[in-house]
C-alpha cells in the first residue's frame, strides 16, 4: 500500500543538513524546526485498510510529549466515509423512534402508529433494493436518502389520515364505522398526493440536469424514492385505516379554528414579504467554495491534522505543469534562473504554502560534492537513475520540455474562490515567461466542483420553477392561482439561500441540493390546499369563501406535515459531519417559510378580493 516514505531519518543526513537544504527544508521541517513531516507515497488501492494501519501506528507511538497528526486526501476521504456510515446507522434507528413517537402524539393510535412505521420502512427498504438492483452505490449524497424517503412517505400518510378524520366528522354514525371510509379518504387524497409526488420528483429530477455527478446520483435516487413512497403509501396504509376506527383516534376540534382561518392575514403577509426582501440581499453573499476545514467539526480529526498541516506549508495539493513560452527545453541555465524566479513568485502569493519544483531539486543536487563539475543536463540524468529513485522524472519530462511545480495550498488564508486563485497562479506563470501547460490536483478539482455547485444551484432552481409553473397551471386551472402558487413558492429559496448568505453558512456539494429538495416538498402543501379549495368550490363556495374553507380543511395536514418534515431533517443535526448537519438544518428553515407562505400569503394572493376590507367566509 505504501510505496515509499520520506522523513528526517531517511533522506537528509541529519536535522542540520535538512535545515540547510532547500528541498528537505520545504518538504520535512515544520513550525520553525519544532516538528517535522513524514511523507507517505501510497497507492489508491484499499484506502480504508491503509488508513486503519496508519492509525494503528499513530496510536502506538503517540504520547503526551509526542503528538502525531494525520492529513492527506485518502485520510479525508476515509473520514467522510466513516461519518456517512455512522449517519446511516444512527438516522435509521432515530427515524423509527422519532416518527413513531410523533405518530402516537398526533393520533394517539397504536394501530395507525404501526401502520405508519411499517409503510415508511417498507418504502425505504424498497428504494434501497431498487438502487441495489440497478447497481447504484451509496454515495456521499445518497447516504441520507433513506431518511428522505421516510419523511416523504410520512407526508402522504399525514394528509390521508387527516382527510379520513375529516370525512368521519362529516358523515353519520353508520358511515363512520363503515369500511368504505378509508376508500373515500384514499380517493380524496390521491389526486393531490399524485401531483405532490410529481413535484417532489421534479425537485430531485432537476438535479439530473446539473453536471456534478454526486448531485445527479441524489437526483436519480430521489426520483425513485418519491415514486416508491407514493406506491407504498396508497397500497399499504389504507388497510391500517380500515383496521382502526376514526373515533378512537385523537382529533383536534375545528370549531375553535373556524373563525381564525377566515381571516385574510394581510399584515402577516406584508411582514413575510418585507422579511423576504431583506433576506434576498444575502443571496449575493453565498459561499459555494468553502474551506476544506469546513467539512469537519472543530476539535476533531481530521480537522486538527488538517489545521496543523495547513499552518505548516498548506494542506491542499495543487500541481502546475509548465512549458517554456517558446517551446524550448528546460535544461539550460537561462531556463533554470527563470524557474527560480517563478518559484519565488509562487511562494510569495497569498494562499500558497510550500512549493517543490525542478530548480529546488537541482539546488539540492548542487549541494553534493563535486556537483559543480557536472552540467545541468548531466545532473538531471544522474538524478533520473534508479539508485536515486528516478526523482528527476517526478519534476521534469523525459524530453525536458515540461516541468512540474508541486504546491501545497493553504485553506485558512484563502479569501477568494479556488478557481480565481488558480487563475492568479496561471498569470504568474505567464508573467515569468512560461506557459501553464496543465493544472491538476485536489485543490483544482475542488475549485471546479465548487463552480459546478454554484452553476447547478442556479440551473436547478430555474428549471424547477419552470416545471412547477406548468404544474401550478394544471392544478390551479387559473392564471391568478398559478401566479400565486409560484410567487409563494419562490419565497422558499429566497429565505433559505438569503439566510445562508447572511449567516455566512458555507454551501458545499452536500448541502447545496437542500434547496431543490425543500422546494419539491414545499409545493406539496400548496397542492393539497388548492385541491381543498376546489372541493369547496364544487360545494358551491366562491372566491374567498372557498379559500377559507379549503384552508380550514387542510391546515392540519399542512402544519403537521411540515413539522414532521422539519423534525425528519432535524435528525441530520445528530450527524458528526457538518455538511450533513447543514443540509438538514437548511431544509428545516425552508419548512418554516413553507407553512407561512401556504397558510397566509397564498390564500391572500389566490382568492382574496383585495378591494374589500373584511372577509366574508363562512
PADREN-928390 format. One record per residue (C-alpha): residue number from 1; x, y, z; chain. Coordinates in steps of 0.05 Angstrom, whole numbers, always signed. Layout:
BEGIN
 seq     xx     yy     zz mol
 NUM      X      Y      Z   A
...
// end
This chain:
BEGIN
 seq     xx     yy     zz mol
   1     +0     +0     +0   A
   2    +57    +48    +18   A
   3   +106    +55    -40   A
   4   +155    +99     -3   A
   5   +165   +148    +54   A
   6   +208   +209    +66   A
   7   +228   +235   +135   A
   8   +286   +266   +172   A
   9   +312   +195   +185   A
  10   +311   +176   +111   A
  11   +334   +229    +62   A
  12   +377   +284    +92   A
  13   +439   +266   +131   A
  14   +412   +296   +195   A
  15   +369   +353   +220   A
  16   +423   +405   +209   A
  17   +432   +381   +137   A
  18   +357   +385   +126   A
  19   +355   +457   +151   A
  20   +408   +477   +100   A
  21   +374   +440    +43   A
  22   +325   +480     +0   A
  23   +289   +415    -17   A
  24   +286   +378    +50   A
  25   +271   +441    +90   A
  26   +209   +454    +48   A
  27   +186   +382    +50   A
  28   +201   +358   +120   A
  29   +213   +415   +170   A
  30   +152   +449   +202   A
  31   +137   +501   +256   A
  32   +207   +532   +253   A
  33   +241   +467   +269   A
  34   +196   +446   +326   A
  35   +163   +390   +287   A
  36   +174   +351   +224   A
  37   +134   +316   +169   A
  38   +134   +244   +149   A
  39   +111   +240    +77   A
  40    +80   +175    +53   A
  41    +73   +156    -20   A
  42    +15   +108    -23   A
  43    -27    +75    -77   A
  44   -101    +89    -85   A
  45   -118    +16    -73   A
  46   -157     -1    -10   A
  47   -153    +67    +25   A
  48   -195    +41    +83   A
  49   -143    -11   +102   A
  50    -86    +38    +92   A
  51   -116    +89   +139   A
  52   -132    +36   +191   A
  53    -59    +13   +191   A
  54    -33    +84   +194   A
  55    -79    +99   +253   A
  56    -54    +37   +289   A
  57    +18    +62   +281   A
  58     -2   +132   +306   A
  59    -37   +102   +367   A
  60    +25    +60   +382   A
  61    +75   +117   +381   A
  62    +32   +176   +407   A
  63    +48   +201   +477   A
  64    +37   +263   +519   A
  65   +103   +292   +496   A
  66    +99   +265   +425   A
  67    +38   +287   +384   A
  68    +24   +258   +315   A
  69    -26   +289   +266   A
  70    -52   +257   +202   A
  71    -73   +292   +139   A
  72    -80   +277    +65   A
  73   -131   +264    +11   A
  74   -140   +190    +28   A
  75   -147   +205   +102   A
  76   -200   +258    +89   A
  77   -238   +211    +43   A
  78   -238   +156    +95   A
  79   -262   +203   +150   A
  80   -320   +225   +105   A
  81   -337   +152    +91   A
  82   -338   +136   +165   A
  83   -382   +196   +180   A
  84   -433   +176   +127   A
  85   -433   +104   +153   A
  86   -445   +129   +224   A
  87   -502   +174   +198   A
  88   -535   +117   +161   A
  89   -538    +74   +224   A
  90   -559   +130   +271   A
  91   -611   +161   +226   A
  92   -644    +94   +210   A
  93   -657    +79   +283   A
  94   -673   +151   +302   A
  95   -723   +158   +246   A
  96   -763    +99   +271   A
  97   -763   +123   +343   A
  98   -777   +196   +328   A
  99   -831   +186   +277   A
 100   -863   +131   +317   A
 101   -868   +179   +376   A
 102   -894   +235   +330   A
 103   -948   +190   +301   A
 104   -970   +169   +370   A
 105   -974   +241   +396   A
 106  -1011   +262   +333   A
 107  -1064   +208   +330   A
 108  -1059   +170   +397   A
 109  -1069   +105   +360   A
 110  -1024    +44   +364   A
 111  -1054    +15   +301   A
 112  -1041    +78   +260   A
 113   -971    +86   +290   A
 114   -955    +15   +270   A
 115   -983    +27   +200   A
 116   -942    +90   +192   A
 117   -877    +56   +213   A
 118   -890     -6   +170   A
 119   -908    +35   +109   A
 120   -850    +84   +114   A
 121   -799    +29   +129   A
 122   -824    -11    +70   A
 123   -815    +49    +25   A
 124   -743    +59    +49   A
 125   -725    -15    +40   A
 126   -757    -18    -28   A
 127   -718    +44    -50   A
 128   -652    +14    -27   A
 129   -670    -52    -60   A
 130   -684    -17   -127   A
 131   -619    +22   -122   A
 132   -581    -42   -109   A
 133   -615    -78   -167   A
 134   -597    -20   -213   A
 135   -524    -22   -190   A
 136   -528    +47   -157   A
 137   -480    +53    -99   A
 138   -490    +92    -35   A
 139   -451   +156    -46   A
 140   -434   +220    -10   A
 141   -504   +249    -20   A
 142   -547   +186    -25   A
 143   -526   +161    +44   A
 144   -583   +201    +74   A
 145   -634   +180    +21   A
 146   -668   +131    +68   A
 147   -687   +186   +117   A
 148   -712   +230    +60   A
 149   -757   +174    +32   A
 150   -783   +160   +103   A
 151   -803   +233   +110   A
 152   -835   +238    +41   A
 153   -876   +175    +53   A
 154   -899   +200   +121   A
 155   -923   +265    +90   A
 156   -973   +227    +46   A
 157   -997   +188   +107   A
 158  -1009   +250   +148   A
 159  -1054   +282    +95   A
 160  -1092   +217    +84   A
 161  -1104   +207   +158   A
 162  -1129   +278   +169   A
 163  -1175   +273   +109   A
 164  -1200   +207   +137   A
 165  -1217   +242   +202   A
 166  -1250   +300   +166   A
 167  -1295   +252   +127   A
 168  -1312   +216   +192   A
 169  -1334   +282   +225   A
 170  -1377   +300   +165   A
 171  -1412   +232   +160   A
 172  -1465   +199   +203   A
 173  -1452   +144   +254   A
 174  -1463    +88   +205   A
 175  -1415   +118   +154   A
 176  -1362   +130   +207   A
 177  -1360    +55   +222   A
 178  -1361    +32   +150   A
 179  -1301     +2   +116   A
 180  -1313    +48    +57   A
 181  -1288   +108    +96   A
 182  -1215    +92    +83   A
 183  -1230    +84     +9   A
 184  -1262   +153     +8   A
 185  -1201   +182    +43   A
 186  -1158   +146     -8   A
 187  -1196   +177    -66   A
 188  -1198   +245    -33   A
 189  -1123   +249    -21   A
 190  -1094   +212    -81   A
 191  -1100   +268   -134   A
 192  -1064   +319    -91   A
 193  -1013   +266    -69   A
 194  -1001   +247   -141   A
 195   -984   +318   -161   A
 196   -943   +326    -97   A
 197   -904   +264   -119   A
 198   -894   +296   -188   A
 199   -869   +360   -156   A
 200   -822   +324   -108   A
 201   -796   +282   -167   A
 202   -785   +346   -206   A
 203   -747   +374   -146   A
 204   -700   +315   -147   A
 205   -703   +309   -223   A
 206   -677   +380   -231   A
 207   -612   +353   -203   A
 208   -606   +308   -264   A
 209   -595   +370   -307   A
 210   -532   +391   -270   A
 211   -461   +370   -287   A
 212   -439   +350   -217   A
 213   -443   +273   -212   A
 214   -459   +268   -137   A
 215   -519   +314   -148   A
 216   -543   +272   -206   A
 217   -537   +209   -162   A
 218   -582   +242   -110   A
 219   -629   +262   -166   A
 220   -637   +190   -190   A
 221   -646   +163   -120   A
 222   -695   +217   -101   A
 223   -739   +206   -162   A
 224   -741   +131   -149   A
 225   -755   +143    -75   A
 226   -813   +192    -86   A
 227   -848   +145   -134   A
 228   -839    +85    -87   A
 229   -863   +128    -28   A
 230   -929   +143    -63   A
 231   -939    +70    -83   A
 232   -926    +44    -12   A
 233   -969    +98    +19   A
 234  -1031    +83    -23   A
 235  -1023     +7    -28   A
 236  -1006     -8    +45   A
 237  -1033    +46    +92   A
 238  -1108    +43    +76   A
 239  -1111    -26   +107   A
 240  -1089     +4   +173   A
 241  -1143    +58   +168   A
 242  -1195     +3   +159   A
 243  -1166    -33   +219   A
 244  -1174    +29   +263   A
 245  -1237    +69   +276   A
 246  -1232   +145   +269   A
 247  -1270   +156   +334   A
 248  -1213   +120   +371   A
 249  -1161   +169   +344   A
 250  -1144   +237   +370   A
 251  -1172   +295   +331   A
 252  -1168   +370   +341   A
 253  -1235   +405   +344   A
 254  -1245   +450   +284   A
 255  -1295   +496   +318   A
 256  -1243   +538   +353   A
 257  -1204   +546   +288   A
 258  -1261   +561   +241   A
 259  -1264   +635   +255   A
 260  -1189   +641   +258   A
 261  -1178   +614   +187   A
 262  -1230   +661   +156   A
 263  -1182   +720   +167   A
 264  -1141   +745   +109   A
 265  -1078   +758   +150   A
 266  -1058   +818   +108   A
 267  -1007   +845   +157   A
 268   -972   +779   +170   A
 269   -968   +771    +94   A
 270   -937   +840    +87   A
 271   -887   +822   +142   A
 272   -869   +758   +105   A
 273   -855   +798    +41   A
 274   -813   +850    +78   A
 275   -771   +796   +111   A
 276   -763   +763    +43   A
 277   -737   +828    +13   A
 278   -687   +835    +70   A
 279   -663   +763    +63   A
 280   -655   +769    -12   A
 281   -593   +812     -2   A
 282   -558   +751    +28   A
 283   -562   +712    -38   A
 284   -504   +752    -67   A
 285   -461   +732     -7   A
 286   -467   +657    -17   A
 287   -402   +619     -7   A
 288   -404   +559    -53   A
 289   -330   +545    -47   A
 290   -319   +531    +27   A
 291   -254   +515    +60   A
 292   -234   +442    +66   A
 293   -235   +453   +141   A
 294   -310   +469   +139   A
 295   -323   +395   +125   A
 296   -303   +375   +196   A
 297   -321   +396   +266   A
 298   -273   +438   +307   A
 299   -231   +399   +356   A
 300   -239   +333   +319   A
 301   -198   +293   +270   A
 302   -182   +302   +214   A
 303   -193   +377   +223   A
 304   -138   +383   +275   A
 305    -90   +346   +229   A
 306   -110   +390   +170   A
 307   -101   +453   +212   A
 308    -31   +431   +232   A
 309    -10   +415   +161   A
 310    -44   +478   +135   A
 311     -4   +521   +183   A
 312    +60   +487   +161   A
 313    +62   +492    +87   A
 314    -11   +482    +65   A
 315    -59   +424    +66   A
 316    -88   +421     -4   A
 317    -44   +397    -62   A
 318    -41   +431   -130   A
 319     +4   +414   -188   A
 320    +26   +463   -242   A
 321    +58   +435   -304   A
 322    +95   +489   -344   A
 323   +130   +495   -411   A
 324   +176   +547   -440   A
 325   +137   +601   -477   A
 326   +179   +589   -539   A
 327   +176   +513   -533   A
 328   +250   +505   -517   A
 329   +277   +452   -469   A
 330   +281   +469   -395   A
 331   +352   +442   -384   A
 332   +391   +506   -395   A
 333   +419   +555   -344   A
 334   +374   +610   -371   A
 335   +311   +570   -361   A
 336   +337   +547   -293   A
 337   +343   +620   -269   A
 338   +274   +636   -296   A
 339   +244   +577   -259   A
 340   +276   +601   -195   A
 341   +241   +668   -205   A
 342   +176   +631   -216   A
 343   +189   +590   -153   A
 344   +198   +654   -111   A
 345   +138   +688   -143   A
 346    +93   +629   -127   A
 347   +117   +625    -55   A
 348   +101   +699    -46   A
 349    +29   +690    -68   A
 350    -21   +693    -11   A
 351    -51   +624     -1   A
 352     +9   +585    -27   A
 353    +47   +546    +25   A
 354   +104   +500     +4   A
 355   +128   +496    -68   A
 356   +172   +439    -93   A
 357   +199   +445   -163   A
 358   +256   +427   -210   A
 359   +300   +486   -190   A
 360   +293   +467   -116   A
 361   +313   +396   -134   A
 362   +372   +420   -175   A
 363   +395   +465   -119   A
 364   +395   +404    -74   A
 365   +436   +367   -126   A
 366   +487   +423   -129   A
 367   +499   +413    -54   A
 368   +531   +346    -67   A
 369   +608   +341    -71   A
 370   +637   +357   -140   A
 371   +568   +372   -167   A
 372   +595   +437   -196   A
 373   +636   +395   -245   A
 374   +573   +370   -279   A
 375   +527   +406   -328   A
 376   +455   +417   -312   A
 377   +434   +364   -361   A
 378   +483   +313   -332   A
 379   +457   +325   -262   A
 380   +387   +312   -286   A
 381   +409   +246   -317   A
 382   +443   +224   -253   A
 383   +380   +240   -212   A
 384   +339   +201   -262   A
 385   +376   +137   -246   A
 386   +344    +81   -206   A
 387   +393    +88   -147   A
 388   +365   +158   -137   A
 389   +293   +134   -142   A
 390   +288   +168   -210   A
 391   +268   +231   -172   A
 392   +283   +278   -230   A
 393   +228   +245   -272   A
 394   +178   +269   -219   A
 395   +195   +342   -236   A
 396   +213   +342   -310   A
 397   +191   +302   -371   A
 398   +240   +258   -409   A
 399   +243   +307   -467   A
 400   +259   +364   -417   A
 401   +202   +406   -445   A
 402   +154   +402   -386   A
 403   +167   +415   -313   A
 404   +122   +405   -253   A
 405   +113   +452   -193   A
 406    +81   +417   -134   A
 407    +44   +467    -89   A
 408    +11   +457    -22   A
 409    -44   +509    -17   A
 410    -67   +540    +48   A
 411   -141   +537    +66   A
 412   -144   +585   +125   A
 413   -115   +644    +88   A
 414   -156   +637    +25   A
 415   -203   +696    +14   A
 416   -228   +682    -56   A
 417   -254   +622    -96   A
 418   -204   +569   -114   A
 419   -217   +579   -189   A
 420   -195   +652   -182   A
 421   -133   +631   -142   A
 422   -114   +581   -197   A
 423   -123   +635   -250   A
 424    -77   +681   -209   A
 425    -24   +627   -208   A
 426    -31   +617   -283   A
 427    -20   +692   -292   A
 428    +43   +688   -250   A
 429    +69   +631   -294   A
 430    +57   +672   -357   A
 431    +88   +733   -326   A
 432   +152   +694   -312   A
 433   +158   +673   -386   A
 434   +125   +604   -383   A
 435    +62   +572   -408   A
 436    +15   +537   -358   A
 437    +11   +471   -395   A
 438    -31   +434   -344   A
 439    -63   +445   -276   A
 440    -86   +388   -231   A
 441    -94   +364   -160   A
 442   -146   +362   -106   A
 443   -146   +438    -99   A
 444   -163   +450   -172   A
 445   -215   +394   -170   A
 446   -250   +425   -111   A
 447   -249   +493   -145   A
 448   -281   +463   -208   A
 449   -332   +425   -165   A
 450   -350   +489   -127   A
 451   -361   +524   -193   A
 452   -406   +467   -216   A
 453   -445   +471   -150   A
 454   -458   +545   -160   A
 455   -479   +534   -232   A
 456   -521   +474   -212   A
 457   -556   +514   -158   A
 458   -577   +567   -208   A
 459   -595   +519   -264   A
 460   -633   +472   -219   A
 461   -675   +527   -188   A
 462   -692   +559   -255   A
 463   -714   +493   -285   A
 464   -752   +476   -222   A
 465   -792   +540   -225   A
 466   -806   +528   -299   A
 467   -831   +457   -284   A
 468   -873   +480   -225   A
 469   -905   +535   -266   A
 470   -933   +481   -311   A
 471   -956   +440   -252   A
 472   -988   +502   -220   A
 473  -1027   +516   -284   A
 474  -1051   +444   -288   A
 475  -1071   +440   -214   A
 476  -1098   +511   -206   A
 477  -1130   +517   -275   A
 478  -1129   +591   -263   A
 479  -1075   +642   -281   A
 480  -1083   +680   -216   A
 481  -1078   +617   -174   A
 482  -1017   +593   -213   A
 483   -982   +660   -205   A
 484   -998   +660   -130   A
 485   -970   +589   -122   A
 486   -905   +605   -159   A
 487   -895   +671   -124   A
 488   -906   +639    -55   A
 489   -861   +581    -74   A
 490   -805   +629    -96   A
 491   -801   +655    -24   A
 492   -774   +587     -2   A
 493   -706   +592    -38   A
 494   -702   +666    -21   A
 495   -709   +652    +53   A
 496   -663   +592    +51   A
 497   -607   +619     +7   A
 498   -613   +690    +34   A
 499   -608   +666   +105   A
 500   -549   +622    +88   A
 501   -513   +681    +56   A
 502   -527   +729   +114   A
 503   -505   +678   +166   A
 504   -442   +660   +126   A
 505   -460   +587   +125   A
 506   -419   +551    +71   A
 507   -455   +518    +14   A
 508   -418   +453     -3   A
 509   -434   +397    -51   A
 510   -475   +361     +4   A
 511   -517   +419    +30   A
 512   -527   +452    -39   A
 513   -586   +406    -61   A
 514   -625   +423     +3   A
 515   -660   +480    -34   A
 516   -683   +436    -91   A
 517   -706   +382    -44   A
 518   -743   +430     +1   A
 519   -779   +465    -57   A
 520   -801   +398    -84   A
 521   -834   +382    -17   A
 522   -858   +453     -4   A
 523   -905   +453    -63   A
 524   -936   +391    -32   A
 525   -974   +435    +17   A
 526   -996   +482    -37   A
 527  -1025   +426    -80   A
 528  -1065   +398    -22   A
 529  -1091   +468     -4   A
 530  -1112   +482    -76   A
 531  -1148   +415    -81   A
 532  -1184   +432    -16   A
 533  -1205   +498    -47   A
 534  -1232   +462   -109   A
 535  -1273   +416    -65   A
 536  -1303   +477    -31   A
 537  -1319   +507    -99   A
 538  -1355   +443   -120   A
 539  -1396   +451    -57   A
 540  -1420   +520    -81   A
 541  -1370   +567    -47   A
 542  -1336   +621    -87   A
 543  -1277   +669    -81   A
 544  -1250   +680    -12   A
 545  -1302   +634    +19   A
 546  -1274   +575    -20   A
 547  -1203   +592     +1   A
 548  -1222   +599    +74   A
 549  -1259   +532    +71   A
 550  -1201   +498    +37   A
 551  -1153   +526    +90   A
 552  -1198   +502   +146   A
 553  -1199   +433   +117   A
 554  -1124   +426   +102   A
 555  -1089   +469   +155   A
 556  -1075   +409   +200   A
 557  -1043   +370   +143   A
 558  -1001   +430   +122   A
 559   -977   +446   +192   A
 560   -965   +376   +217   A
 561   -936   +350   +152   A
 562   -885   +407   +150   A
 563   -870   +399   +224   A
 564   -856   +325   +212   A
 565   -813   +341   +152   A
 566   -775   +391   +194   A
 567   -767   +340   +250   A
 568   -743   +288   +200   A
 569   -689   +332   +172   A
 570   -672   +358   +241   A
 571   -646   +288   +253   A
 572   -587   +307   +209   A
 573   -564   +353   +265   A
 574   -543   +288   +301   A
 575   -490   +277   +247   A
 576   -416   +283   +261   A
 577   -408   +310   +191   A
 578   -421   +386   +186   A
 579   -444   +386   +113   A
 580   -499   +336   +131   A
 581   -518   +379   +190   A
 582   -523   +440   +145   A
 583   -565   +401    +95   A
 584   -616   +382   +148   A
 585   -620   +450   +182   A
 586   -628   +487   +116   A
 587   -688   +444    +99   A
 588   -716   +456   +169   A
 589   -711   +531   +156   A
 590   -746   +522    +89   A
 591   -806   +487   +121   A
 592   -818   +548   +166   A
 593   -829   +595   +107   A
 594   -868   +540    +72   A
 595   -920   +540   +128   A
 596   -924   +616   +130   A
 597   -929   +623    +54   A
 598   -981   +569    +46   A
 599  -1028   +589   +103   A
 600  -1022   +665    +99   A
 601   -994   +691    +33   A
 602  -1021   +641    -18   A
 603  -1095   +647     +2   A
 604  -1090   +723     +2   A
 605  -1058   +725    -67   A
 606  -1100   +669    -96   A
 607  -1170   +683    -72   A
 608  -1180   +747    -33   A
 609  -1219   +806    -61   A
 610  -1166   +858    -44   A
 611  -1216   +914    -52   A
 612  -1257   +893     +8   A
 613  -1234   +905    +79   A
 614  -1268   +848   +114   A
 615  -1272   +774    +99   A
 616  -1340   +742    +85   A
 617  -1322   +669    +91   A
 618  -1369   +621   +122   A
// end
